[in-house]
Amino acid sequence: MQISETTDRVTRFAERNLHNKKEFGTDARLAFKRHMDDMKKAVGNDPSFPFIFVPEKAEDIIELANKLTIAEGEGGKAFICAGFQEFILGSLFGWVHKETGKRRFLDSYVQVSRQQGKSILNAILGIKCSNFDGYSQGQVYCTATKSDQARIVLKEIEKFINADADLQELFNIKDYKNEITAKITGSVIKALGRDTKSIDGFRPYLGIVDEYHAHKDNQMYKLLKGGTRNLEQSLVSVITTAGLNLNAPCYELYQYCRRVLRGVDINDRQFIYIAQMDEEDDIWDGNNWIKCCPLTGNNAELMSQMEEDAKKALSIGGAELLDFMTKSLNIWVKDAETSFINLKDWEKCGGTRTLEDFRRQKAVCGLDLSSGGDLTSLVLEFPYTDKKTGDKKYYLYSHSFMPKRRLQEHMDMEDNAPYVIWVNEGLVTVTTAASGIKTDYKAVLLHLSGLIDEYDIELDAICYDPSNSGAFLADLEDFGCELIEITQSAKSLNDATVDFQLEVKAHNIEYNENNRLLTRSMNDAVLTTPNIYGNVKIDKNAQKHRIDPCDAAICAHKKAMTAEVEEVTADQSVEAYLKMFGKEDKDRQ
């Protein structure tokens, strides 16, 4: 689709930069491609795509933004949207339903580096939706983890209002209540911290989530989304930088949005713009920074300052370096000095195979046991030979158990982990023995026995943590395989821990990508060096973190990494085939 010079500025910007690899990373270019593809669907009246782009609606908000006055600093200067800001604002308001005329996008996720106008963009949305969108008595909420952070966007709105005599006539600022009233529509803009239980009639026409990366859970996001369900037209806007907590809901949303851009997930109501460098880019080459810092990258003075910040971060290291990478370079990163695994490497190990693909194969079982309310985890590790490469690889199956009465306690008071979701997804079994307080080891053994029978698994060994194992050690002997006691010390676990880490890096570990509890566990684990000999083992860096499935995997790997993997010959395949049918005939008798 070729765009003429008379076409709207949003589409022109998308077309012009569709292949601009110098200034835009893959995720941004995919956003441009999505816009262009959707334009083709709209022009072609694709029956599966009920939306159209109305340039006049896009121009309205862009022109409104360009009439605002910046009061900060020297002041009195007109705000002028950069190209990427025009693309974001114009897309959010230009795309509408072709029959109802209501806005297409109900959710927006924008991720850019700091000092790239994040709060200003949200402030523009707040001014537009409160007084210039034809919606009366609307509720606009600026939310964050803390009230002070929530007030940042509110203050940006106040700055725009106080710098313009016309806007002062249209808005009433009430600092003592942390709110602004729009006089034409009667809409109210409020700043809210995490405690929102006292709010009545929570129905946000616009919900702003500031710096979502800092949110430990999705409580604020869910509250905003829940209040929009009965509204024909609303918007929840997330504008953030990257962060350090890869278990946070923001990282999960970030991953989801990247899948939408790639067509893996489909969501026509979610707007996405992510300004990031690509994996192959040298992050210390200043020429690449424009991809994550679109404003800074076009300003020589700001670039010079950023270069000095980069040198300082590299020299000091530690927290200074991590802050620069996440906030200035917009990279999701975990402390590499203590991380057990690199999450990007781990994610590449994920696949779609299940236990069905390892029927009648040898496996090693690893058990991490608890006596109280913590998770008890079971891992089956299947060593196998990759037919294409001849490399030895390992498939992991993981399942966990938790007493019923402890489940809600962990959710409400401790972990901020989605245990109910994990239960519904079949990753956790809730046990009820001993009044639902104490771990039910019989449920663990029953689950293991059921897997062996269902998938005809040849159990090579059970590797277990001797702590809390006395209660059912005799029952383990009934499985008729080798029992290996794994002492939980750095000396005992060093080799297995290091080898597992290297196998993940080489992408020789495989697991089902839907097992989010296993991924959470791997991400929570950190390396420690508890003895003078430099041996390492995994630990958790916070009391609320969950590493039990990871512990069980390391226990199993200590045996699995030394297990011989037999090459299956044609004769053996025929023998296994006949054996399978012999077993089926026997079952029928």
C-alpha positions, 0 to 999 in steps of 0.5 A, spaced: 500 500 500 503 506 497 501 512 501 501 519 498 503 525 501 496 528 502 495 522 507 494 523 514 501 524 518 500 517 522 500 513 516 505 517 513 510 516 519 508 508 519 510 508 512 516 512 512 519 508 518 516 501 516 524 499 514 528 504 518 532 499 522 537 505 524 532 509 528 527 504 530 527 497 533 523 491 531 518 492 536 516 499 533 517 497 526 512 491 527 507 496 530 508 500 524 507 494 520 500 492 524 498 499 522 499 499 515 496 492 515 490 494 518 489 500 513 489 495 508 484 491 511 480 497 513 480 500 505 479 493 503 472 492 507 475 486 510 469 482 514 473 480 519 476 487 521 470 492 523 475 498 524 476 504 520 482 509 521 479 516 521 484 521 520 480 527 523 480 524 529 487 523 530 488 530 528 484 532 533 488 530 539 495 531 535 493 538 534 490 539 542 497 536 544 501 541 539 497 547 543 499 545 550 504 550 553 510 547 557 511 551 563 517 547 566 524 550 565 524 556 561 517 556 560 512 559 555 514 554 550 509 550 545 509 543 546 511 539 539 509 532 538 515 528 536 513 523 530 513 517 535 508 521 539 504 523 534 503 515 532 501 513 539 496 519 540 493 519 533 493 511 533 489 511 540 484 516 537 484 515 530 482 508 530 474 507 531 469 501 530 466 502 523 459 502 525 459 505 532 464 510 531 467 508 538 474 508 539 477 501 537 483 501 542 481 499 550 488 498 552 494 501 551 501 499 552 507 504 551 514 502 553 520 507 552 526 509 556 526 515 561 526 522 559 522 520 553 515 524 555 512 518 558 508 522 563 507 528 558 503 523 554 499 520 559 497 528 561 495 529 554 490 523 554 488 526 561 486 533 558 483 530 552 479 525 555 476 529 561 474 535 557 475 534 550 472 528 548 464 529 548 464 524 555 460 527 561 461 526 568 467 521 566 472 519 571 480 519 570 484 516 574 492 516 575 494 510 578 501 508 581 504 503 587 504 510 591 500 516 592 506 520 590 508 517 584 500 517 582 501 525 583 506 525 577 501 525 572 496 529 575 502 534 576 503 534 569 496 536 567 496 541 572 502 544 569 499 544 562 493 548 565 497 553 569 501 555 563 494 556 559 489 562 561 484 558 556 485 551 560 485 555 567 478 557 565 476 550 563 479 546 569 478 547 577 485 544 580 483 542 587 490 540 590 488 538 597 484 533 594 489 530 589 484 532 583 482 536 577 475 537 575 473 539 568 468 544 568 465 543 561 463 535 562 463 535 569 469 529 569 474 528 575 481 527 574 484 523 581 491 521 583 490 514 586 495 510 590 495 502 591 489 503 597 483 504 593 478 500 597 474 506 599 472 508 592 465 508 590 462 507 583 469 506 580 468 506 572 474 509 569 473 513 562 481 513 562 485 509 567 492 511 567 498 506 570 504 510 571 511 506 571 507 499 571 514 495 572 514 497 579 508 494 581 509 487 584 502 485 582 496 487 577 491 489 583 491 496 580 491 494 573 485 489 574 481 494 578 481 499 572 479 494 567 474 491 572 471 498 572 471 499 564 467 493 563 460 496 562 463 502 558 462 502 551 468 506 550 474 507 555 482 506 555 487 503 560 493 506 558 500 503 561 506 507 559 512 505 563 520 503 562 523 496 563 524 494 570 528 489 574 522 484 576 521 479 571 516 476 575 512 482 575 505 483 571 508 488 567 513 483 564 508 478 563 504 484 559 510 486 555 511 479 553 504 478 551 504 485 547 510 482 543 507 476 541 501 480 539 505 484 534 508 478 532 501 475 530 502 469 535 496 472 540 491 476 536 488 482 540 485 488 535 483 492 541 490 492 544 495 498 542 502 497 543 508 501 542 515 498 544 521 503 543 527 498 544 534 496 541 534 489 538 538 483 541 543 483 536 545 491 537 551 493 541 547 496 547 554 501 548 554 503 541 551 510 542 548 510 535 543 505 537 540 509 543 535 512 538 531 506 538 530 506 545 530 514 546 527 517 540 527 524 543 534 523 546 537 520 540 535 527 536 539 531 541 546 532 541 547 535 547 542 530 551 546 524 547 553 527 550 550 527 557 547 520 556 554 518 554 557 520 560 552 517 564 553 510 560 561 511 562 559 512 569 554 506 570 560 501 567 565 504 571 561 503 578 557 497 576 552 494 580 545 497 582 548 503 578 549 499 571 542 496 572 539 502 573 542 505 567 540 499 563 533 498 565 531 506 565 536 509 560 536 503 555 529 500 556 532 493 557 528 488 562 534 485 565 535 481 572 542 482 576 547 478 572 551 477 578 546 473 582 541 470 577 541 462 576 539 463 569 538 468 563 531 468 562 531 469 555 535 463 554 530 459 559 524 462 554 528 459 548 528 452 551 520 452 552 516 448 547 510 445 546 511 438 547 508 434 553 509 427 557 505 424 551 512 425 547 516 421 552 511 415 553 515 409 554 522 413 556 527 413 561 526 418 567 529 421 573 525 423 578 527 429 583 523 431 589 523 437 593 519 436 600 516 440 605 512 439 611 508 445 612 505 450 607 511 451 602 510 448 595 512 440 595 515 439 588 516 433 583 520 433 577 521 428 572 527 429 567 528 425 561 535 425 558 534 424 550 538 424 544 537 429 539 536 426 532 538 432 528 544 434 532 546 428 536 546 432 542 544 429 549 538 433 551 533 433 557 526 434 557 523 437 564 516 435 567 514 439 573 508 439 578 507 442 585 503 441 591 500 445 597 495 444 603 489 447 601 488 452 608 495 455 606 494 456 599 490 463 600 494 465 606 500 465 601 496 469 596 494 474 601 499 475 605 506 472 602 507 471 595 503 475 591 503 469 586 497 467 582 496 460 586 489 460 584 491 460 576 496 455 577 491 450 580 486 452 574 492 450 569 493 444 572 500 446 575 499 445 582 495 440 586 491 442 592 491 437 598 486 436 603 489 431 608 491 433 615 485 439 615 489 442 609 495 444 613 500 439 612 503 436 606 500 430 604 505 426 601 501 420 599 498 425 594 505 426 591 506 419 591 499 417 587 501 423 582 508 420 580 505 413 580 499 415 576 504 418 571 508 412 570 502 408 569 499 413 564 505 414 560 509 407 561 515 411 564 521 407 566 523 410 572 531 410 573 531 413 580 528 418 585 533 423 587 530 426 594 532 431 599 533 427 606 529 433 610 522 431 611 523 424 607 522 420 613 515 419 613 514 416 606 521 413 605 519 406 605 513 408 600 519 410 595 522 403 595 515 400 592 517 404 586 523 399 585 528 404 582 534 407 585 533 411 591 538 417 591 539 422 597 541 429 595 544 433 601 542 440 600 549 443 600 553 447 595 559 441 595 553 436 593 549 440 588 555 444 585 556 440 579 549 439 577 547 446 578 553 449 574 551 443 568 544 445 569 546 452 568 550 451 562 545 446 559 540 452 559 545 456 556 546 451 550 538 450 549 539 443 551 533 443 556 526 443 554 520 444 558 512 446 556 512 453 555 505 453 558 508 451 565 509 458 568 510 456 575 516 452 573 519 459 569 517 463 575 521 458 580 527 459 575 527 466 575 526 467 582 533 462 583 539 466 585 546 463 585 550 463 592 557 461 594 556 459 601 563 455 602 570 457 602 571 452 596 567 456 591 562 451 590 555 454 588 548 452 589 541 456 588 537 460 593 532 465 593 533 472 594 527 474 598 522 470 603 516 471 598 520 467 592 518 460 590 524 456 587 521 449 589 520 446 582 527 449 581 530 445 587 527 439 584 530 440 577 537 440 580 536 434 584 533 430 578 539 433 574 544 430 578 543 423 576 540 425 569 546 429 567 550 422 568 545 417 565 547 414 559 542 415 553 541 409 549 541 409 541 534 406 539 536 401 533 531 399 528 530 392 532 529 395 538 524 400 535 520 393 533 521 390 539 518 396 543 512 396 538 511 389 539 511 390 547 506 395 547 501 391 543 503 385 548 501 390 554 495 392 550 493 385 549 494 383 556 490 389 559 484 386 555 484 380 558 
